[in-house]
Amino acid sequence: MIYTIIEAIEYALEIQGEPQSPYWLSSQIDEMRLPKASEYDVRTALEKDMQEWGEKSQFVKTADDEYALRSWVRT
């Protein structure tokens, strides 16, 4: 069950398998029939998660202003 924007973003990224923009992620959340999440809501949730969790966040921002799962990025 998906309860939060962050869970929806993680699910959408796992299914897609590549970095995506906040706009695309918000459209996927809408297609999942979850409460609407605007591009701003998605970007805010991701930035808050990354700020709060730092290196432990499951998300990273790519150079193309897209977001990916940290597990995809080699450090």
C-alpha positions, 0 to 999 in steps of 0.5 A, a space after each residue: 500500500 502506498 501512503 505518502 508522496 515519497 512512497 509513490 515516487 519510489 514506486 514510480 522510479 522503480 517501475 520506470 528504472 531511470 531518472 525522471 523529472 518532478 513533472 513526470 513523477 507527478 503525472 504518475 502519482 495522478 495515474 495511480 489515483 492517489 491524491 493529486 501531487 503537483 510538480 512543486 509537491 513532488 520536488 518539495 517532498 524529494 528535496 525535504 527527504 534528501 535534506 533530512 536524510 542526507 546520504 541515507 536518503 534513497 533519492 538523488 538529484 541528477 545533473 538534468 534536474 531529474 531524480 533517481 534512486 540512490 541505488 542506481 548511482 555509483 559513488 
